[in-house]
Protein backbone atom coordinates (compact mmCIF):
# COMPACT_ATOMS: atom_id res chain seq x y z
CA UNK A 1 0.00 0.00 0.00
CA UNK A 2 1.11 3.53 -0.73
CA UNK A 3 1.97 5.94 2.05
CA UNK A 4 -0.08 9.02 2.86
CA UNK A 5 -0.25 12.14 5.00
CA UNK A 6 -2.79 14.10 6.98
CA UNK A 7 -3.31 17.74 6.13
CA UNK A 8 -5.70 20.66 6.12
CA UNK A 9 -7.36 22.39 3.21
CA UNK A 10 -6.10 25.96 2.85
CA UNK A 11 -8.24 27.01 -0.11
CA UNK A 12 -8.39 27.16 -3.90
CA UNK A 13 -6.49 29.32 -6.37
CA UNK A 14 -5.06 29.01 -9.86
CA UNK A 15 -1.61 28.78 -11.33
CA UNK A 16 -0.50 29.10 -14.93
CA UNK A 17 0.86 26.13 -16.84
CA UNK A 18 3.81 26.33 -19.22
CA UNK A 19 1.43 26.86 -22.16
CA UNK A 20 -0.10 29.86 -20.39
CA UNK A 21 -3.43 28.25 -19.54
CA UNK A 22 -4.74 28.66 -15.96
CA UNK A 23 -4.96 25.50 -13.85
CA UNK A 24 -7.38 25.42 -10.87
CA UNK A 25 -5.60 23.99 -7.82
CA UNK A 26 -6.36 23.29 -4.17
CA UNK A 27 -3.69 24.30 -1.66
CA UNK A 28 -3.23 21.76 1.17
CA UNK A 29 -1.02 22.11 4.24
CA UNK A 30 0.18 18.50 4.39
CA UNK A 31 2.16 17.33 7.41
CA UNK A 32 4.54 17.10 9.01
CA UNK A 33 3.16 13.85 10.45
CA UNK A 34 4.77 11.48 12.94
CA UNK A 35 4.66 7.70 13.23
CA UNK A 36 2.92 7.13 16.56
CA UNK A 37 2.32 3.37 16.42
CA UNK A 38 2.90 0.30 14.26
CA UNK A 39 0.14 -2.28 13.93
CA UNK A 40 -0.23 -5.81 12.61
CA UNK A 41 -3.27 -8.09 12.63
CA UNK A 42 -3.20 -11.57 14.19
CA UNK A 43 -2.20 -13.31 10.97
CA UNK A 44 0.32 -10.65 10.07
CA UNK A 45 -1.35 -10.09 6.71
CA UNK A 46 -2.38 -6.47 7.28
CA UNK A 47 0.25 -4.00 8.42
CA UNK A 48 -0.36 -0.35 9.19
CA UNK A 49 1.23 2.65 10.82
CA UNK A 50 -0.62 5.19 12.92
CA UNK A 51 0.32 8.75 12.03
CA UNK A 52 -0.33 11.88 14.06
CA UNK A 53 -0.87 15.40 12.79
CA UNK A 54 -0.99 18.84 14.43
CA UNK A 55 0.42 19.21 17.91
CA UNK A 56 -1.98 19.93 20.75
CA UNK A 57 -1.59 20.96 24.38
CA UNK A 58 -0.81 18.14 26.85
CA UNK A 59 -3.50 19.39 29.23
CA UNK A 60 -6.06 18.51 26.56
CA UNK A 61 -4.76 14.92 26.41
CA UNK A 62 -5.75 12.18 28.86
CA UNK A 63 -3.13 10.10 30.67
CA UNK A 64 -3.43 6.91 28.56
CA UNK A 65 -2.85 8.91 25.37
CA UNK A 66 0.04 10.83 26.94
CA UNK A 67 1.70 7.47 27.56
CA UNK A 68 0.87 6.38 24.02
CA UNK A 69 2.65 9.40 22.57
CA UNK A 70 5.54 9.14 25.05
CA UNK A 71 6.28 5.61 23.87
CA UNK A 72 6.83 6.99 20.36
CA UNK A 73 8.71 10.01 21.78
CA UNK A 74 6.44 12.51 20.04
CA UNK A 75 4.38 15.38 21.40
CA UNK A 76 0.60 14.86 21.73
CA UNK A 77 -1.09 15.05 18.34
CA UNK A 78 -4.59 16.30 17.61
CA UNK A 79 -5.43 13.89 14.79
CA UNK A 80 -4.56 10.18 14.44
CA UNK A 81 -5.15 7.93 11.43
CA UNK A 82 -4.04 4.44 10.36
CA UNK A 83 -2.44 3.91 6.96
CA UNK A 84 -1.63 0.51 5.49
CA UNK A 85 1.97 -0.17 4.47
CA UNK A 86 3.76 -3.06 2.80
CA UNK A 87 6.62 -3.33 5.29
CA UNK A 88 6.54 -2.10 8.88
CA UNK A 89 10.32 -2.34 9.12
CA UNK A 90 10.62 0.68 6.82
CA UNK A 91 9.20 2.93 9.55
CA UNK A 92 10.28 3.72 13.10
CA UNK A 93 8.33 5.15 16.01
CA UNK A 94 8.64 8.91 16.07
CA UNK A 95 9.70 9.09 12.41
CA UNK A 96 8.74 12.36 10.73
CA UNK A 97 6.88 12.19 7.43
CA UNK A 98 6.90 15.31 5.27
CA UNK A 99 5.21 16.45 2.10
CA UNK A 100 8.29 15.52 0.03
CA UNK A 101 7.02 11.93 -0.12
CA UNK A 102 4.92 13.23 -3.03
CA UNK A 103 6.33 14.24 -6.42
CA UNK A 104 4.93 16.44 -9.18
CA UNK A 105 2.79 14.29 -11.45
CA UNK A 106 1.76 11.79 -8.75
CA UNK A 107 -1.88 10.74 -8.62
CA UNK A 108 -3.40 11.01 -5.16
CA UNK A 109 -6.63 9.98 -3.46
CA UNK A 110 -7.98 12.55 -1.00
CA UNK A 111 -10.60 11.86 1.68
CA UNK A 112 -12.41 14.54 3.64
CA UNK A 113 -15.78 15.43 5.13
CA UNK A 114 -18.10 17.35 2.84
CA UNK A 115 -19.70 20.64 3.82
CA UNK A 116 -22.85 20.25 5.89
CA UNK A 117 -25.89 21.79 4.17
CA UNK A 118 -28.47 21.15 6.90
CA UNK A 119 -31.98 20.04 5.91
CA UNK A 120 -32.49 20.00 2.16
CA UNK A 121 -35.43 19.03 -0.04
CA UNK A 122 -35.42 16.43 -2.79
CA UNK A 123 -34.66 18.94 -5.56
CA UNK A 124 -31.41 20.03 -3.95
CA UNK A 125 -30.51 16.76 -2.23
CA UNK A 126 -31.33 14.26 -4.99
CA UNK A 127 -31.57 16.47 -8.10
CA UNK A 128 -35.32 15.84 -8.57
CA UNK A 129 -36.87 17.78 -11.42
CA UNK A 130 -39.74 19.09 -9.31
CA UNK A 131 -43.39 19.52 -10.28
CA UNK A 132 -45.04 21.82 -12.80
CA UNK A 133 -44.15 25.48 -12.40
CA UNK A 134 -47.41 26.80 -13.89
CA UNK A 135 -50.53 28.13 -12.13
CA UNK A 136 -52.53 25.63 -10.14
CA UNK A 137 -49.60 23.39 -9.22
CA UNK A 138 -49.39 22.43 -5.55
CA UNK A 139 -45.93 20.85 -5.59
CA UNK A 140 -43.33 23.00 -7.33
CA UNK A 141 -40.40 21.40 -5.46
CA UNK A 142 -42.14 18.46 -3.82
CA UNK A 143 -41.18 14.79 -4.19
CA UNK A 144 -44.47 13.60 -5.70
CA UNK A 145 -45.81 10.14 -4.89
CA UNK A 146 -43.72 8.10 -2.45
CA UNK A 147 -45.72 4.86 -2.75
CA UNK A 148 -49.11 3.23 -3.32
CA UNK A 149 -51.91 3.43 -0.75
CA UNK A 150 -53.56 0.03 -0.22
CA UNK A 151 -50.64 -2.09 -1.36
CA UNK A 152 -48.06 -2.22 0.16
CA UNK A 153 -49.50 0.35 2.61
CA UNK A 154 -46.06 1.54 3.61
CA UNK A 155 -43.07 3.44 2.25
CA UNK A 156 -40.19 1.26 1.05
CA UNK A 157 -36.77 1.60 2.66
CA UNK A 158 -34.37 3.71 0.63
CA UNK A 159 -37.05 6.06 -0.71
CA UNK A 160 -35.29 9.31 -1.62
CA UNK A 161 -36.74 12.11 0.46
CA UNK A 162 -35.74 15.36 2.07
CA UNK A 163 -33.28 15.24 4.95
CA UNK A 164 -29.86 16.29 6.17
CA UNK A 165 -27.44 16.86 3.32
CA UNK A 166 -23.64 16.88 3.42
CA UNK A 167 -21.34 16.29 6.36
CA UNK A 168 -20.36 12.88 4.96
CA UNK A 169 -17.08 11.15 4.23
CA UNK A 170 -16.14 11.78 0.58
CA UNK A 171 -13.17 10.46 -1.39
CA UNK A 172 -11.91 11.94 -4.66
CA UNK A 173 -9.50 9.80 -6.68
CA UNK A 174 -7.00 10.53 -9.41
CA UNK A 175 -6.08 14.12 -8.46
CA UNK A 176 -2.76 15.19 -9.96
CA UNK A 177 -0.04 16.79 -7.86
CA UNK A 178 0.88 20.08 -9.55
CA UNK A 179 3.43 21.47 -7.09
CA UNK A 180 5.21 20.44 -3.88
CA UNK A 181 6.61 23.06 -1.48
CA UNK A 182 8.57 21.22 1.28
CA UNK A 183 9.76 24.48 2.87
CA UNK A 184 6.19 25.48 3.75
CA UNK A 185 4.65 21.97 3.89
CA UNK A 186 2.30 22.82 1.02
CA UNK A 187 0.85 20.53 -1.61
CA UNK A 188 -0.99 21.81 -4.70
CA UNK A 189 -3.34 19.40 -6.47
CA UNK A 190 -5.38 19.93 -9.62
CA UNK A 191 -9.10 20.43 -9.00
CA UNK A 192 -11.27 20.54 -5.91
CA UNK A 193 -11.22 18.41 -2.77
CA UNK A 194 -14.04 17.72 -0.26
CA UNK A 195 -14.79 19.95 2.68
CA UNK A 196 -14.49 23.54 3.79
CA UNK A 197 -11.29 25.53 4.24
CA UNK A 198 -9.51 24.28 7.35
CA UNK A 199 -11.04 20.81 7.06
CA UNK A 200 -8.98 17.70 7.77
CA UNK A 201 -7.83 15.69 4.75
CA UNK A 202 -6.19 12.30 4.28
CA UNK A 203 -3.93 12.26 1.21
CA UNK A 204 -2.77 8.91 -0.18
CA UNK A 205 -0.79 8.02 -3.27
C-alpha positions in Angstrom: 0.0 0.0 0.0 1.1 3.5 -0.7 2.0 5.9 2.0 -0.1 9.0 2.9 -0.3 12.1 5.0 -2.8 14.1 7.0 -3.3 17.7 6.1 -5.7 20.7 6.1 -7.4 22.4 3.2 -6.1 26.0 2.9 -8.2 27.0 -0.1 -8.4 27.2 -3.9 -6.5 29.3 -6.4 -5.1 29.0 -9.9 -1.6 28.8 -11.3 -0.5 29.1 -14.9 0.9 26.1 -16.8 3.8 26.3 -19.2 1.4 26.9 -22.2 -0.1 29.9 -20.4 -3.4 28.3 -19.5 -4.7 28.7 -16.0 -5.0 25.5 -13.8 -7.4 25.4 -10.9 -5.6 24.0 -7.8 -6.4 23.3 -4.2 -3.7 24.3 -1.7 -3.2 21.8 1.2 -1.0 22.1 4.2 0.2 18.5 4.4 2.2 17.3 7.4 4.5 17.1 9.0 3.2 13.9 10.4 4.8 11.5 12.9 4.7 7.7 13.2 2.9 7.1 16.6 2.3 3.4 16.4 2.9 0.3 14.3 0.1 -2.3 13.9 -0.2 -5.8 12.6 -3.3 -8.1 12.6 -3.2 -11.6 14.2 -2.2 -13.3 11.0 0.3 -10.6 10.1 -1.4 -10.1 6.7 -2.4 -6.5 7.3 0.3 -4.0 8.4 -0.4 -0.4 9.2 1.2 2.7 10.8 -0.6 5.2 12.9 0.3 8.7 12.0 -0.3 11.9 14.1 -0.9 15.4 12.8 -1.0 18.8 14.4 0.4 19.2 17.9 -2.0 19.9 20.8 -1.6 21.0 24.4 -0.8 18.1 26.9 -3.5 19.4 29.2 -6.1 18.5 26.6 -4.8 14.9 26.4 -5.8 12.2 28.9 -3.1 10.1 30.7 -3.4 6.9 28.6 -2.9 8.9 25.4 0.0 10.8 26.9 1.7 7.5 27.6 0.9 6.4 24.0 2.7 9.4 22.6 5.5 9.1 25.0 6.3 5.6 23.9 6.8 7.0 20.4 8.7 10.0 21.8 6.4 12.5 20.0 4.4 15.4 21.4 0.6 14.9 21.7 -1.1 15.0 18.3 -4.6 16.3 17.6 -5.4 13.9 14.8 -4.6 10.2 14.4 -5.1 7.9 11.4 -4.0 4.4 10.4 -2.4 3.9 7.0 -1.6 0.5 5.5 2.0 -0.2 4.5 3.8 -3.1 2.8 6.6 -3.3 5.3 6.5 -2.1 8.9 10.3 -2.3 9.1 10.6 0.7 6.8 9.2 2.9 9.6 10.3 3.7 13.1 8.3 5.1 16.0 8.6 8.9 16.1 9.7 9.1 12.4 8.7 12.4 10.7 6.9 12.2 7.4 6.9 15.3 5.3 5.2 16.4 2.1 8.3 15.5 0.0 7.0 11.9 -0.1 4.9 13.2 -3.0 6.3 14.2 -6.4 4.9 16.4 -9.2 2.8 14.3 -11.5 1.8 11.8 -8.8 -1.9 10.7 -8.6 -3.4 11.0 -5.2 -6.6 10.0 -3.5 -8.0 12.6 -1.0 -10.6 11.9 1.7 -12.4 14.5 3.6 -15.8 15.4 5.1 -18.1 17.3 2.8 -19.7 20.6 3.8 -22.9 20.3 5.9 -25.9 21.8 4.2 -28.5 21.2 6.9 -32.0 20.0 5.9 -32.5 20.0 2.2 -35.4 19.0 0.0 -35.4 16.4 -2.8 -34.7 18.9 -5.6 -31.4 20.0 -3.9 -30.5 16.8 -2.2 -31.3 14.3 -5.0 -31.6 16.5 -8.1 -35.3 15.8 -8.6 -36.9 17.8 -11.4 -39.7 19.1 -9.3 -43.4 19.5 -10.3 -45.0 21.8 -12.8 -44.2 25.5 -12.4 -47.4 26.8 -13.9 -50.5 28.1 -12.1 -52.5 25.6 -10.1 -49.6 23.4 -9.2 -49.4 22.4 -5.6 -45.9 20.8 -5.6 -43.3 23.0 -7.3 -40.4 21.4 -5.5 -42.1 18.5 -3.8 -41.2 14.8 -4.2 -44.5 13.6 -5.7 -45.8 10.1 -4.9 -43.7 8.1 -2.5 -45.7 4.9 -2.8 -49.1 3.2 -3.3 -51.9 3.4 -0.8 -53.6 0.0 -0.2 -50.6 -2.1 -1.4 -48.1 -2.2 0.2 -49.5 0.3 2.6 -46.1 1.5 3.6 -43.1 3.4 2.2 -40.2 1.3 1.1 -36.8 1.6 2.7 -34.4 3.7 0.6 -37.0 6.1 -0.7 -35.3 9.3 -1.6 -36.7 12.1 0.5 -35.7 15.4 2.1 -33.3 15.2 5.0 -29.9 16.3 6.2 -27.4 16.9 3.3 -23.6 16.9 3.4 -21.3 16.3 6.4 -20.4 12.9 5.0 -17.1 11.1 4.2 -16.1 11.8 0.6 -13.2 10.5 -1.4 -11.9 11.9 -4.7 -9.5 9.8 -6.7 -7.0 10.5 -9.4 -6.1 14.1 -8.5 -2.8 15.2 -10.0 0.0 16.8 -7.9 0.9 20.1 -9.5 3.4 21.5 -7.1 5.2 20.4 -3.9 6.6 23.1 -1.5 8.6 21.2 1.3 9.8 24.5 2.9 6.2 25.5 3.7 4.6 22.0 3.9 2.3 22.8 1.0 0.8 20.5 -1.6 -1.0 21.8 -4.7 -3.3 19.4 -6.5 -5.4 19.9 -9.6 -9.1 20.4 -9.0 -11.3 20.5 -5.9 -11.2 18.4 -2.8 -14.0 17.7 -0.3 -14.8 20.0 2.7 -14.5 23.5 3.8 -11.3 25.5 4.2 -9.5 24.3 7.3 -11.0 20.8 7.1 -9.0 17.7 7.8 -7.8 15.7 4.7 -6.2 12.3 4.3 -3.9 12.3 1.2 -2.8 8.9 -0.2 -0.8 8.0 -3.3 
